[in-house]
């Protein structure tokens, strides 16, 4: 709990932590691409890596599906839905880096549009 408290102690600390999470996501996505290529084209497949990327991709896919359903229900174009989510994320990161408190900014980010 202390470690989590330090990670969200202030805006810049939270932005740094989110950046590290994003970097880890990029690494896992590269693993997912290699895993997919191994399955499609043949080649060595390391079960532990495959298991780790399947869980991540399942989570991302579930989140994307929720956004698609929300967009369709709101009669919005899907690129608009995803662009809006990305803009809100970037704006939140910018405000937290400047002076926002993580608790306030993240609770706003999680609200439905």
N, CA, C and O of each residue as an XYZ file, in Angstrom:
452
protein
N       0.819     -1.190      0.000
C       0.000      0.000      0.000
C       0.867      1.261      0.000
O       0.524      2.262     -0.628
N       1.996      1.197      0.714
C       2.888      2.365      0.732
C       3.424      2.651     -0.671
O       3.520      3.802     -1.096
N       3.769      1.582     -1.372
C       4.294      1.757     -2.727
C       3.248      2.404     -3.638
O       3.572      3.297     -4.421
N       2.008      1.959     -3.535
C       0.939      2.552     -4.324
C       0.718      4.003     -3.933
O       0.501      4.856     -4.793
N       0.770      4.284     -2.644
C       0.598      5.654     -2.165
C       1.679      6.562     -2.752
O       1.393      7.694     -3.142
N       2.907      6.078     -2.814
C       3.996      6.870     -3.387
C       3.794      7.082     -4.890
O       4.105      8.147     -5.423
N       3.277      6.070     -5.555
C       3.070      6.176     -7.006
C       2.031      7.229     -7.369
O       2.106      7.834     -8.439
N       1.070      7.449     -6.493
C       0.014      8.427     -6.777
C       0.047      9.598     -5.800
O      -0.968     10.258     -5.579
N       1.202      9.851     -5.226
C       1.329     10.928     -4.237
C       1.047     12.299     -4.838
O       0.505     13.173     -4.162
N       1.410     12.492     -6.098
C       1.159     13.761     -6.776
C       1.065     13.495     -8.273
O       1.318     12.385     -8.741
N       0.702     14.523     -9.002
C       0.516     14.366    -10.441
C       1.732     13.837    -11.179
O       1.613     12.843    -11.895
N       2.908     14.465    -11.035
C       4.088     13.969    -11.742
C       4.458     12.521    -11.389
O       4.895     11.767    -12.258
N       4.286     12.136    -10.132
C       4.582     10.750     -9.745
C       3.620      9.791    -10.443
O       4.033      8.734    -10.920
N       2.352     10.155    -10.503
C       1.365      9.303    -11.172
C       1.634      9.219    -12.668
O       1.500      8.150    -13.265
N       2.012     10.338    -13.276
C       2.333     10.347    -14.709
C       3.528      9.440    -14.983
O       3.538      8.700    -15.967
N       4.524      9.496    -14.122
C       5.695      8.631    -14.274
C       5.296      7.159    -14.185
O       5.748      6.340    -14.985
N       4.458      6.828    -13.221
C       4.013      5.446    -13.052
C       3.206      4.983    -14.265
O       3.396      3.868    -14.749
N       2.308      5.836    -14.753
C       1.508      5.501    -15.934
C       2.420      5.310    -17.140
O       2.183      4.427    -17.964
N       3.465      6.135    -17.249
C       4.430      5.974    -18.335
C       5.126      4.623    -18.283
O       5.341      3.990    -19.317
N       5.477      4.184    -17.082
C       6.110      2.863    -16.936
C       5.140      1.750    -17.307
O       5.527      0.763    -17.932
N       3.882      1.910    -16.923
C       2.872      0.919    -17.303
C       2.693      0.882    -18.819
O       2.542     -0.187    -19.410
N       2.713      2.054    -19.434
C       2.582      2.127    -20.890
C       3.773      1.478    -21.578
O       3.609      0.797    -22.590
N       4.973      1.684    -21.036
C       6.167      1.040    -21.596
C       6.064     -0.479    -21.497
O       6.430     -1.191    -22.432
N       5.565     -0.975    -20.363
C       5.383     -2.417    -20.199
C       4.343     -2.941    -21.187
O       4.488     -4.039    -21.724
N       3.306     -2.163    -21.420
C       2.284     -2.552    -22.390
C       2.883     -2.661    -23.793
O       2.535     -3.568    -24.550
N       3.777     -1.745    -24.136
C       4.434     -1.806    -25.450
C       5.257     -3.078    -25.588
O       5.246     -3.710    -26.644
N       5.971     -3.460    -24.531
C       6.770     -4.693    -24.554
C       5.855     -5.899    -24.728
O       6.131     -6.790    -25.532
N       4.769     -5.917    -23.973
C       3.842     -7.052    -24.072
C       3.170     -7.098    -25.435
O       2.912     -8.182    -25.960
N       2.882     -5.935    -26.017
C       2.289     -5.920    -27.346
C       3.266     -6.482    -28.370
O       2.861     -7.221    -29.268
N       4.545     -6.141    -28.248
C       5.547     -6.707    -29.164
C       5.597     -8.224    -29.007
O       5.737     -8.945    -29.996
N       5.484     -8.711    -27.782
C       5.437    -10.165    -27.553
C       4.201    -10.768    -28.195
O       4.251    -11.857    -28.766
N       3.086    -10.046    -28.096
C       1.847    -10.541    -28.695
C       1.983    -10.658    -30.210
O       1.517    -11.628    -30.807
N       2.617     -9.676    -30.823
C       2.827     -9.717    -32.276
C       3.711    -10.905    -32.640
O       3.421    -11.626    -33.594
N       4.783    -11.110    -31.887
C       5.666    -12.254    -32.166
C       4.939    -13.575    -31.948
O       5.129    -14.525    -32.707
N       4.108    -13.634    -30.913
C       3.344    -14.847    -30.647
C       2.369    -15.122    -31.788
O       2.254    -16.252    -32.262
N       1.677    -14.086    -32.217
C       0.747    -14.250    -33.344
C       1.479    -14.723    -34.584
O       1.016    -15.628    -35.278
N       2.627    -14.111    -34.863
C       3.406    -14.510    -36.036
C       3.867    -15.958    -35.939
O       3.871    -16.679    -36.937
N       4.252    -16.382    -34.751
C       4.678    -17.772    -34.570
C       3.512    -18.724    -34.830
O       3.690    -19.791    -35.419
N       2.324    -18.329    -34.386
C       1.160    -19.183    -34.608
C       0.766    -19.224    -36.085
O       0.406    -20.280    -36.606
N       0.834    -18.090    -36.745
C       0.411    -18.014    -38.148
C       1.446    -18.624    -39.083
O       1.099    -19.377    -39.994
N       2.719    -18.298    -38.857
C       3.764    -18.694    -39.793
C       4.582    -19.894    -39.336
O       5.445    -20.381    -40.066
N       4.313    -20.357    -38.151
C       5.095    -21.461    -37.608
C       6.347    -20.925    -36.940
O       6.825    -19.841    -37.277
N       6.858    -21.660    -36.026
C       8.055    -21.234    -35.327
C       7.945    -21.540    -33.854
O       6.919    -22.039    -33.391
N       8.997    -21.244    -33.116
C       8.985    -21.568    -31.690
C       8.002    -20.682    -30.927
O       7.860    -19.490    -31.199
N       7.345    -21.296    -29.985
C       6.383    -20.579    -29.164
C       6.664    -20.919    -27.706
O       6.653    -22.087    -27.316
N       6.916    -19.890    -26.910
C       7.203    -20.092    -25.494
C       5.885    -19.963    -24.730
O       5.295    -18.883    -24.697
N       5.420    -21.045    -24.119
C       4.104    -21.032    -23.466
C       3.919    -19.910    -22.440
O       2.849    -19.303    -22.394
N       4.924    -19.619    -21.624
C       4.774    -18.582    -20.591
C       4.528    -17.218    -21.228
O       3.717    -16.438    -20.729
N       5.219    -16.928    -22.322
C       5.013    -15.642    -23.010
C       3.628    -15.609    -23.640
O       2.924    -14.603    -23.547
N       3.240    -16.699    -24.276
C       1.911    -16.755    -24.889
C       0.825    -16.531    -23.837
O      -0.131    -15.795    -24.079
N       0.967    -17.156    -22.683
C      -0.027    -16.993    -21.618
C      -0.103    -15.550    -21.135
O      -1.195    -15.043    -20.877
N       1.044    -14.882    -21.008
C       1.039    -13.506    -20.507
C       0.389    -12.551    -21.506
O      -0.311    -11.622    -21.103
N       0.611    -12.769    -22.798
C       0.034    -11.837    -23.772
C      -1.440    -12.113    -24.007
O      -2.197    -11.192    -24.312
N      -1.861    -13.357    -23.872
C      -3.281    -13.665    -24.062
C      -4.113    -12.940    -23.016
O      -5.163    -12.384    -23.338
N      -3.663    -12.938    -21.782
C      -4.403    -12.248    -20.716
C      -4.483    -10.744    -20.995
O      -5.543    -10.136    -20.841
N      -3.352    -10.146    -21.407
C      -3.338     -8.719    -21.698
C      -4.259     -8.391    -22.873
O      -5.057     -7.457    -22.798
N      -4.148     -9.155    -23.950
C      -4.971     -8.880    -25.125
C      -6.448     -9.110    -24.845
O      -7.297     -8.407    -25.392
N      -6.761    -10.072    -24.010
C      -8.144    -10.312    -23.629
C      -8.701     -9.100    -22.883
O      -9.831     -8.679    -23.132
N      -7.911     -8.542    -21.975
C      -8.339     -7.353    -21.235
C      -8.527     -6.149    -22.144
O      -9.513     -5.420    -22.029
N      -7.572     -5.944    -23.051
C      -7.685     -4.813    -23.983
C      -8.865     -4.993    -24.925
O      -9.584     -4.041    -25.228
N      -9.055     -6.222    -25.383
C     -10.179     -6.502    -26.278
C     -11.512     -6.284    -25.587
O     -12.444     -5.754    -26.192
N     -11.613     -6.684    -24.336
C     -12.855     -6.471    -23.574
C     -13.137     -4.988    -23.410
O     -14.276     -4.546    -23.562
N     -12.089     -4.212    -23.096
C     -12.275     -2.770    -22.934
C     -12.690     -2.125    -24.254
O     -13.585     -1.280    -24.283
N     -12.044     -2.522    -25.337
C     -12.388     -1.956    -26.649
C     -13.828     -2.301    -27.028
O     -14.540     -1.468    -27.587
N     -14.256     -3.524    -26.726
C     -15.629     -3.919    -27.030
C     -16.622     -3.064    -26.252
O     -17.653     -2.666    -26.795
N     -16.323     -2.777    -24.988
C     -17.202     -1.897    -24.209
C     -17.303     -0.520    -24.854
O     -18.388      0.058    -24.927
N     -16.170      0.005    -25.321
C     -16.183      1.321    -25.965
C     -16.991      1.286    -27.257
O     -17.714      2.234    -27.563
N     -16.873      0.204    -28.012
C     -17.635      0.060    -29.250
C     -19.128      0.026    -28.939
O     -19.918      0.703    -29.597
N     -19.508     -0.751    -27.948
C     -20.928     -0.841    -27.584
C     -21.441      0.515    -27.121
O     -22.536      0.924    -27.508
N     -20.663      1.222    -26.293
C     -21.062      2.564    -25.859
C     -21.220      3.501    -27.055
O     -22.173      4.276    -27.127
N     -20.275      3.421    -27.991
C     -20.336      4.275    -29.175
C     -21.550      3.974    -30.032
O     -22.242      4.889    -30.479
N     -21.811      2.696    -30.265
C     -22.976      2.323    -31.063
C     -24.272      2.735    -30.381
O     -25.204      3.205    -31.034
N     -24.326      2.558    -29.070
C     -25.524      2.961    -28.324
C     -25.724      4.470    -28.387
O     -26.857      4.951    -28.413
N     -24.623      5.214    -28.412
C     -24.703      6.667    -28.499
C     -24.750      7.187    -29.918
O     -24.702      8.395    -30.151
N     -24.845      6.253    -30.884
C     -24.896      6.584    -32.310
C     -23.724      7.469    -32.732
O     -23.896      8.434    -33.476
N     -22.526      7.124    -32.242
C     -21.312      7.843    -32.607
C     -20.489      6.975    -33.552
O     -20.547      5.747    -33.499
N     -19.730      7.627    -34.406
C     -18.804      6.900    -35.276
C     -17.701      6.318    -34.398
O     -17.208      6.985    -33.488
N     -17.318      5.084    -34.669
C     -16.335      4.420    -33.807
C     -14.987      5.135    -33.765
O     -14.389      5.213    -32.692
N     -14.474      5.666    -34.895
C     -13.216      6.430    -34.757
C     -13.363      7.618    -33.816
O     -12.425      7.964    -33.097
N     -14.532      8.242    -33.821
C     -14.785      9.368    -32.911
C     -14.742      8.907    -31.460
O     -14.200      9.608    -30.605
N     -15.305      7.738    -31.174
C     -15.316      7.198    -29.810
C     -13.889      6.973    -29.328
O     -13.534      7.389    -28.225
N     -13.066      6.316    -30.150
C     -11.695      6.011    -29.743
C     -10.846      7.285    -29.676
O     -10.008      7.419    -28.784
N     -11.051      8.212    -30.602
C     -10.306      9.470    -30.560
C     -10.666     10.281    -29.325
O      -9.801     10.926    -28.732
N     -11.942     10.254    -28.933
C     -12.370     10.961    -27.728
C     -11.715     10.360    -26.491
O     -11.247     11.093    -25.619
N     -11.677      9.033    -26.409
C     -11.027      8.376    -25.266
C      -9.547      8.741    -25.206
O      -9.022      9.033    -24.131
N      -8.880      8.727    -26.344
C      -7.449      9.060    -26.389
C      -7.218     10.512    -25.981
O      -6.300     10.803    -25.215
N      -8.055     11.434    -26.495
C      -7.917     12.848    -26.149
C      -8.110     13.047    -24.651
O      -7.355     13.791    -24.025
N      -9.115     12.389    -24.069
C      -9.349     12.520    -22.626
C      -8.161     12.002    -21.827
O      -7.780     12.599    -20.821
N      -7.576     10.893    -22.271
C      -6.401     10.338    -21.593
C      -5.228     11.323    -21.656
O      -4.590     11.597    -20.639
N      -4.948     11.848    -22.837
C      -3.827     12.785    -23.007
C      -4.061     14.052    -22.193
O      -3.143     14.544    -21.536
N      -5.279     14.583    -22.229
C      -5.586     15.787    -21.446
C      -5.406     15.536    -19.947
O      -4.893     16.392    -19.227
N      -5.830     14.363    -19.485
C      -5.685     14.014    -18.072
C      -4.218     13.923    -17.678
O      -3.820     14.440    -16.634
N      -3.418     13.272    -18.503
C      -1.984     13.154    -18.238
C      -1.345     14.546    -18.182
O      -0.542     14.833    -17.295
N      -1.709     15.397    -19.130
C      -1.150     16.760    -19.147
C      -1.511     17.531    -17.881
O      -0.656     18.191    -17.291
N      -2.773     17.449    -17.462
C      -3.184     18.176    -16.254
C      -2.493     17.623    -15.015
O      -2.080     18.384    -14.140
N      -2.365     16.290    -14.938
C      -1.694     15.699    -13.772
C      -0.240     16.110    -13.733
O       0.297     16.384    -12.659
N       0.405     16.156    -14.878
C       1.811     16.523    -14.909
C       2.000     17.964    -14.462
O       2.977     18.292    -13.788
N       1.060     18.822    -14.840
C       1.167     20.237    -14.484
C       0.886     20.469    -13.001
O       1.717     21.034    -12.290
N      -0.274     20.039    -12.541
C      -0.599     20.325    -11.135
C      -1.778     19.529    -10.594
O      -2.091     19.629     -9.408
N      -2.421     18.760    -11.416
C      -3.609     18.055    -10.964
C      -3.295     16.956     -9.962
O      -2.185     16.425     -9.918
N      -4.285     16.636     -9.171
C      -4.114     15.537     -8.231
C      -4.574     14.251     -8.920
O      -5.606     14.246     -9.591
N      -3.830     13.180     -8.762
C      -4.204     11.922     -9.423
C      -5.617     11.463     -9.076
O      -6.348     11.000     -9.952
N      -6.009     11.586     -7.815
C      -7.320     11.114     -7.415
C      -8.429     11.844     -8.174
O      -9.375     11.217     -8.652
N      -8.311     13.153     -8.281
C      -9.338     13.930     -8.964
C      -9.322     13.654    -10.467
O     -10.366     13.427    -11.078
N      -8.135     13.676    -11.048
C      -8.021     13.511    -12.500
C      -8.434     12.118    -12.952
O      -9.147     11.977    -13.945
N      -7.999     11.099    -12.242
C      -8.335      9.743    -12.653
C      -9.813      9.445    -12.449
O     -10.406      8.707    -13.235
N     -10.412     10.005    -11.413
C     -11.845      9.787    -11.237
C     -12.621     10.463    -12.358
O     -13.651      9.946    -12.791
N     -12.145     11.611    -12.835
C     -12.781     12.279    -13.971
C     -12.585     11.484    -15.251
O     -13.502     11.387    -16.067
N     -11.406     10.918    -15.435
C     -11.109     10.147    -16.633
C     -12.000      8.917    -16.725
O     -12.392      8.520    -17.822
N     -12.322      8.316    -15.600
C     -13.101      7.086    -15.602
C     -14.597      7.317    -15.780
O     -15.340      6.368    -16.028
N     -15.043      8.550    -15.658
C     -16.464      8.846    -15.847
C     -16.847      8.624    -17.305
O     -16.048      8.840    -18.216
N     -18.063      8.197    -17.499
C     -18.563      8.029    -18.859
C     -18.807      9.391    -19.464
O     -19.233     10.313    -18.769
N     -18.537      9.530    -20.769
C     -18.787     10.831    -21.420
C     -20.251     11.178    -21.476
O     -20.616     12.235    -21.992
